[in-house]
Every structure is written in C-alpha cells, then in structure tokens.
Amino acid sequence: MQSRPDYTELLKLPPAERLQLIEDLWESLADSSLEEPLHPAILEELRDRLARYDADPSTAISWDEVKRRLREDR
C-alpha cells in the first residue's frame, strides 16, 4: 500500500490558488475521463440538463459565471 502524498504546502495556498489548482487538475482529467463509461445516474443528469437547455437556451450560464457565483457564496 502506497502512502498518501503530503499536500501540506498545497493546503497553505490561498483559496483562489487552490481553486485554480482544482480546475487545472480537473481539465487534465477531462479528456481521459471520456474514455470510461459514465455512471448511469450521471448520464441521466446530463441528459436532463441538456433537455432543459434545449427547451430554453436562454437559461444557460457560462462556466465563468458559475465560478463567480460559487466564489460569491463563500
């Protein structure tokens, strides 16, 4: 069993930098995650969201807006 990496220094980063790190890590996984099948519940949620978007595209917001709102809620 491998020991868990020490993230102590990363956890000392300011919240905005940690969030950027999360985004960078997520994006690095995005392409590789498409190779694996989606969990049925996730697929159902995505289809539901796409159907809602197709019904009324004006309700969509950008990823930048999502991030702004999440930061605002803190």
N, CA, C and O atoms as a GROMACS GRO file, in nm:
protein
  296
    1MET      N    1   0.084  -0.119   0.000
    1MET     CA    2   0.000   0.000   0.000
    1MET      C    3   0.088   0.124   0.000
    1MET      O    4   0.178   0.138   0.083
    2GLN      N    5   0.061   0.215  -0.094
    2GLN     CA    6   0.138   0.338  -0.100
    2GLN      C    7   0.087   0.437   0.002
    2GLN      O    8  -0.032   0.443   0.033
    3SER      N    9   0.180   0.516   0.056
    3SER     CA   10   0.138   0.620   0.148
    3SER      C   11   0.082   0.738   0.069
    3SER      O   12   0.117   0.759  -0.048
    4ARG      N   13  -0.004   0.811   0.132
    4ARG     CA   14  -0.067   0.927   0.069
    4ARG      C   15   0.034   1.040   0.056
    4ARG      O   16   0.110   1.066   0.149
    5PRO      N   17   0.037   1.109  -0.060
    5PRO     CA   18   0.129   1.222  -0.076
    5PRO      C   19   0.101   1.330   0.029
    5PRO      O   20  -0.011   1.344   0.078
    6ASP      N   21   0.204   1.405   0.062
    6ASP     CA   22   0.192   1.513   0.159
    6ASP      C   23   0.151   1.642   0.085
    6ASP      O   24   0.230   1.699   0.010
    7TYR      N   25   0.029   1.685   0.108
    7TYR     CA   26  -0.024   1.804   0.042
    7TYR      C   27  -0.021   1.926   0.134
    7TYR      O   28  -0.089   2.025   0.106
    8THR      N   29   0.056   1.921   0.240
    8THR     CA   30   0.058   2.028   0.339
    8THR      C   31   0.082   2.164   0.275
    8THR      O   32   0.011   2.260   0.304
    9GLU      N   33   0.182   2.173   0.189
    9GLU     CA   34   0.215   2.302   0.128
    9GLU      C   35   0.103   2.349   0.034
    9GLU      O   36   0.073   2.469   0.028
   10LEU      N   37   0.041   2.257  -0.037
   10LEU     CA   38  -0.070   2.295  -0.125
   10LEU      C   39  -0.187   2.349  -0.045
   10LEU      O   40  -0.254   2.443  -0.088
   11LEU      N   41  -0.212   2.291   0.070
   11LEU     CA   42  -0.324   2.335   0.153
   11LEU      C   43  -0.301   2.472   0.214
   11LEU      O   44  -0.394   2.535   0.264
   12LYS      N   45  -0.178   2.520   0.210
   12LYS     CA   46  -0.147   2.654   0.261
   12LYS      C   47  -0.172   2.762   0.156
   12LYS      O   48  -0.170   2.881   0.188
   13LEU      N   49  -0.195   2.722   0.033
   13LEU     CA   50  -0.221   2.820  -0.073
   13LEU      C   51  -0.350   2.895  -0.043
   13LEU      O   52  -0.440   2.841   0.021
   14PRO      N   53  -0.360   3.020  -0.090
   14PRO     CA   54  -0.486   3.093  -0.074
   14PRO      C   55  -0.598   3.021  -0.149
   14PRO      O   56  -0.572   2.948  -0.244
   15PRO      N   57  -0.722   3.040  -0.105
   15PRO     CA   58  -0.835   2.971  -0.168
   15PRO      C   59  -0.841   2.986  -0.320
   15PRO      O   60  -0.868   2.889  -0.390
   16ALA      N   61  -0.815   3.105  -0.370
   16ALA     CA   62  -0.823   3.126  -0.515
   16ALA      C   63  -0.720   3.040  -0.589
   16ALA      O   64  -0.750   2.987  -0.696
   17GLU      N   65  -0.601   3.027  -0.532
   17GLU     CA   66  -0.498   2.944  -0.596
   17GLU      C   67  -0.531   2.796  -0.585
   17GLU      O   68  -0.503   2.720  -0.677
   18ARG      N   69  -0.590   2.755  -0.474
   18ARG     CA   70  -0.631   2.614  -0.460
   18ARG      C   71  -0.741   2.583  -0.560
   18ARG      O   72  -0.742   2.476  -0.620
   19LEU      N   73  -0.835   2.677  -0.578
   19LEU     CA   74  -0.942   2.657  -0.675
   19LEU      C   75  -0.885   2.646  -0.816
   19LEU      O   76  -0.929   2.562  -0.894
   20GLN      N   77  -0.787   2.729  -0.848
   20GLN     CA   78  -0.723   2.722  -0.979
   20GLN      C   79  -0.655   2.587  -0.997
   20GLN      O   80  -0.660   2.528  -1.105
   21LEU      N   81  -0.591   2.538  -0.893
   21LEU     CA   82  -0.526   2.406  -0.898
   21LEU      C   83  -0.629   2.296  -0.925
   21LEU      O   84  -0.606   2.206  -1.004
   22ILE      N   85  -0.743   2.306  -0.857
   22ILE     CA   86  -0.850   2.208  -0.879
   22ILE      C   87  -0.896   2.212  -1.024
   22ILE      O   88  -0.912   2.108  -1.088
   23GLU      N   89  -0.916   2.333  -1.077
   23GLU     CA   90  -0.958   2.346  -1.216
   23GLU      C   91  -0.854   2.286  -1.311
   23GLU      O   92  -0.889   2.215  -1.406
   24ASP      N   93  -0.727   2.315  -1.285
   24ASP     CA   94  -0.620   2.262  -1.370
   24ASP      C   95  -0.617   2.109  -1.366
   24ASP      O   96  -0.603   2.044  -1.469
   25LEU      N   97  -0.631   2.053  -1.246
   25LEU     CA   98  -0.633   1.907  -1.233
   25LEU      C   99  -0.754   1.848  -1.305
   25LEU      O  100  -0.743   1.748  -1.375
   26TRP      N  101  -0.870   1.912  -1.286
   26TRP     CA  102  -0.992   1.864  -1.350
   26TRP      C  103  -0.977   1.864  -1.501
   26TRP      O  104  -1.012   1.766  -1.568
   27GLU      N  105  -0.925   1.973  -1.555
   27GLU     CA  106  -0.907   1.982  -1.700
   27GLU      C  107  -0.808   1.877  -1.750
   27GLU      O  108  -0.822   1.826  -1.861
   28SER      N  109  -0.708   1.845  -1.669
   28SER     CA  110  -0.611   1.744  -1.710
   28SER      C  111  -0.675   1.605  -1.717
   28SER      O  112  -0.625   1.517  -1.788
   29LEU      N  113  -0.784   1.586  -1.645
   29LEU     CA  114  -0.854   1.458  -1.646
   29LEU      C  115  -0.966   1.453  -1.750
   29LEU      O  116  -1.011   1.345  -1.787
   30ALA      N  117  -1.009   1.567  -1.795
   30ALA     CA  118  -1.128   1.574  -1.881
   30ALA      C  119  -1.120   1.482  -2.001
   30ALA      O  120  -1.214   1.405  -2.026
   31ASP      N  121  -1.012   1.486  -2.074
   31ASP     CA  122  -1.001   1.403  -2.193
   31ASP      C  123  -0.995   1.255  -2.159
   31ASP      O  124  -1.060   1.173  -2.224
   32SER      N  125  -0.919   1.220  -2.057
   32SER     CA  126  -0.905   1.078  -2.023
   32SER      C  127  -1.033   1.021  -1.963
   32SER      O  128  -1.060   0.902  -1.977
   33SER      N  129  -1.111   1.106  -1.896
   33SER     CA  130  -1.234   1.055  -1.834
   33SER      C  131  -1.339   1.018  -1.938
   33SER      O  132  -1.430   0.941  -1.909
   34LEU      N  133  -1.328   1.074  -2.058
   34LEU     CA  134  -1.424   1.042  -2.162
   34LEU      C  135  -1.406   0.900  -2.215
   34LEU      O  136  -1.495   0.846  -2.280
   35GLU      N  137  -1.293   0.841  -2.186
   35GLU     CA  138  -1.267   0.705  -2.232
   35GLU      C  139  -1.342   0.602  -2.150
   35GLU      O  140  -1.366   0.490  -2.196
   36GLU      N  141  -1.380   0.638  -2.029
   36GLU     CA  142  -1.451   0.545  -1.942
   36GLU      C  143  -1.601   0.572  -1.952
   36GLU      O  144  -1.642   0.687  -1.970
   37PRO      N  145  -1.684   0.468  -1.941
   37PRO     CA  146  -1.829   0.490  -1.948
   37PRO      C  147  -1.877   0.571  -1.828
   37PRO      O  148  -1.826   0.557  -1.717
   38LEU      N  149  -1.976   0.654  -1.853
   38LEU     CA  150  -2.034   0.735  -1.746
   38LEU      C  151  -2.126   0.650  -1.659
   38LEU      O  152  -2.191   0.557  -1.707
   39HIS      N  153  -2.129   0.682  -1.532
   39HIS     CA  154  -2.223   0.617  -1.441
   39HIS      C  155  -2.364   0.650  -1.490
   39HIS      O  156  -2.388   0.763  -1.531
   40PRO      N  157  -2.457   0.555  -1.485
   40PRO     CA  158  -2.593   0.580  -1.535
   40PRO      C  159  -2.660   0.702  -1.473
   40PRO      O  160  -2.733   0.774  -1.542
   41ALA      N  161  -2.639   0.728  -1.345
   41ALA     CA  162  -2.701   0.844  -1.280
   41ALA      C  163  -2.644   0.974  -1.336
   41ALA      O  164  -2.718   1.072  -1.354
   42ILE      N  165  -2.516   0.975  -1.364
   42ILE     CA  166  -2.455   1.095  -1.422
   42ILE      C  167  -2.506   1.116  -1.564
   42ILE      O  168  -2.538   1.228  -1.603
   43LEU      N  169  -2.513   1.010  -1.640
   43LEU     CA  170  -2.565   1.018  -1.776
   43LEU      C  171  -2.708   1.069  -1.777
   43LEU      O  172  -2.744   1.152  -1.860
   44GLU      N  173  -2.790   1.021  -1.685
   44GLU     CA  174  -2.929   1.067  -1.674
   44GLU      C  175  -2.934   1.216  -1.642
   44GLU      O  176  -3.014   1.290  -1.700
   45GLU      N  177  -2.850   1.261  -1.548
   45GLU     CA  178  -2.846   1.403  -1.512
   45GLU      C  179  -2.803   1.489  -1.630
   45GLU      O  180  -2.861   1.594  -1.655
   46LEU      N  181  -2.703   1.444  -1.702
   46LEU     CA  182  -2.657   1.519  -1.819
   46LEU      C  183  -2.766   1.528  -1.926
   46LEU      O  184  -2.785   1.634  -1.986
   47ARG      N  185  -2.836   1.419  -1.947
   47ARG     CA  186  -2.945   1.421  -2.046
   47ARG      C  187  -3.056   1.516  -2.002
   47ARG      O  188  -3.114   1.587  -2.084
   48ASP      N  189  -3.087   1.516  -1.872
   48ASP     CA  190  -3.189   1.606  -1.820
   48ASP      C  191  -3.148   1.752  -1.839
   48ASP      O  192  -3.228   1.835  -1.882
   49ARG      N  193  -3.024   1.781  -1.806
   49ARG     CA  194  -2.975   1.919  -1.822
   49ARG      C  195  -2.975   1.962  -1.968
   49ARG      O  196  -3.010   2.075  -2.000
   50LEU      N  197  -2.935   1.871  -2.056
   50LEU     CA  198  -2.935   1.903  -2.198
   50LEU      C  199  -3.077   1.927  -2.249
   50LEU      O  200  -3.100   2.017  -2.329
   51ALA      N  201  -3.172   1.848  -2.202
   51ALA     CA  202  -3.312   1.867  -2.242
   51ALA      C  203  -3.364   2.002  -2.194
   51ALA      O  204  -3.435   2.071  -2.267
   52ARG      N  205  -3.328   2.040  -2.070
   52ARG     CA  206  -3.370   2.171  -2.019
   52ARG      C  207  -3.306   2.284  -2.100
   52ARG      O  208  -3.370   2.385  -2.128
   53TYR      N  209  -3.181   2.266  -2.136
   53TYR     CA  210  -3.113   2.366  -2.219
   53TYR      C  211  -3.180   2.376  -2.356
   53TYR      O  212  -3.206   2.485  -2.405
   54ASP      N  213  -3.207   2.260  -2.417
   54ASP     CA  214  -3.272   2.260  -2.549
   54ASP      C  215  -3.409   2.327  -2.544
   54ASP      O  216  -3.449   2.393  -2.639
   55ALA      N  217  -3.479   2.311  -2.432
   55ALA     CA  218  -3.612   2.371  -2.418
   55ALA      C  219  -3.603   2.523  -2.403
   55ALA      O  220  -3.693   2.595  -2.448
   56ASP      N  221  -3.495   2.572  -2.340
   56ASP     CA  222  -3.481   2.717  -2.320
   56ASP      C  223  -3.334   2.754  -2.304
   56ASP      O  224  -3.285   2.766  -2.191
   57PRO      N  225  -3.262   2.771  -2.414
   57PRO     CA  226  -3.119   2.802  -2.408
   57PRO      C  227  -3.087   2.932  -2.332
   57PRO      O  228  -2.975   2.950  -2.286
   58SER      N  229  -3.185   3.020  -2.320
   58SER     CA  230  -3.158   3.148  -2.252
   58SER      C  231  -3.131   3.131  -2.103
   58SER      O  232  -3.081   3.223  -2.038
   59THR      N  233  -3.162   3.014  -2.048
   59THR     CA  234  -3.138   2.992  -1.905
   59THR      C  235  -2.995   2.948  -1.875
   59THR      O  236  -2.955   2.942  -1.759
   60ALA      N  237  -2.918   2.917  -1.978
   60ALA     CA  238  -2.780   2.870  -1.958
   60ALA      C  239  -2.690   2.984  -1.912
   60ALA      O  240  -2.710   3.100  -1.948
   61ILE      N  241  -2.590   2.948  -1.830
   61ILE     CA  242  -2.489   3.044  -1.789
   61ILE      C  243  -2.351   2.985  -1.819
   61ILE      O  244  -2.336   2.863  -1.828
   62SER      N  245  -2.254   3.072  -1.835
   62SER     CA  246  -2.119   3.026  -1.868
   62SER      C  247  -2.051   2.965  -1.746
   62SER      O  248  -2.092   2.987  -1.632
   63TRP      N  249  -1.945   2.888  -1.772
   63TRP     CA  250  -1.866   2.830  -1.664
   63TRP      C  251  -1.804   2.940  -1.579
   63TRP      O  252  -1.795   2.927  -1.457
   64ASP      N  253  -1.762   3.049  -1.642
   64ASP     CA  254  -1.707   3.162  -1.566
   64ASP      C  255  -1.811   3.219  -1.470
   64ASP      O  256  -1.778   3.257  -1.358
   65GLU      N  257  -1.936   3.226  -1.514
   65GLU     CA  258  -2.043   3.276  -1.428
   65GLU      C  259  -2.068   3.180  -1.312
   65GLU      O  260  -2.091   3.223  -1.199
   66VAL      N  261  -2.064   3.051  -1.339
   66VAL     CA  262  -2.081   2.952  -1.232
   66VAL      C  263  -1.973   2.972  -1.126
   66VAL      O  264  -2.002   2.977  -1.007
   67LYS      N  265  -1.848   2.984  -1.170
   67LYS     CA  266  -1.736   3.003  -1.076
   67LYS      C  267  -1.753   3.132  -0.997
   67LYS      O  268  -1.730   3.134  -0.876
   68ARG      N  269  -1.795   3.240  -1.065
   68ARG     CA  270  -1.814   3.367  -0.997
   68ARG      C  271  -1.919   3.354  -0.887
   68ARG      O  272  -1.900   3.403  -0.775
   69ARG      N  273  -2.029   3.289  -0.919
   69ARG     CA  274  -2.136   3.272  -0.819
   69ARG      C  275  -2.091   3.186  -0.702
   69ARG      O  276  -2.124   3.215  -0.587
   70LEU      N  277  -2.015   3.082  -0.730
   70LEU     CA  278  -1.966   2.996  -0.622
   70LEU      C  279  -1.872   3.073  -0.531
   70LEU      O  280  -1.877   3.058  -0.408
   71ARG      N  281  -1.787   3.154  -0.589
   71ARG     CA  282  -1.695   3.235  -0.507
   71ARG      C  283  -1.772   3.338  -0.425
   71ARG      O  284  -1.736   3.367  -0.311
   72GLU      N  285  -1.877   3.391  -0.484
   72GLU     CA  286  -1.960   3.492  -0.417
   72GLU      C  287  -2.032   3.434  -0.295
   72GLU      O  288  -2.055   3.505  -0.197
   73ASP      N  289  -2.066   3.306  -0.301
   73ASP     CA  290  -2.141   3.241  -0.194
   73ASP      C  291  -2.057   3.211  -0.071
   73ASP      O  292  -2.111   3.175   0.034
   74ARG      N  293  -1.928   3.226  -0.081
   74ARG     CA  294  -1.842   3.192   0.033
   74ARG      C  295  -1.851   3.293   0.143
   74ARG      O  296  -1.785   3.279   0.246
   0.00000   0.00000   0.00000
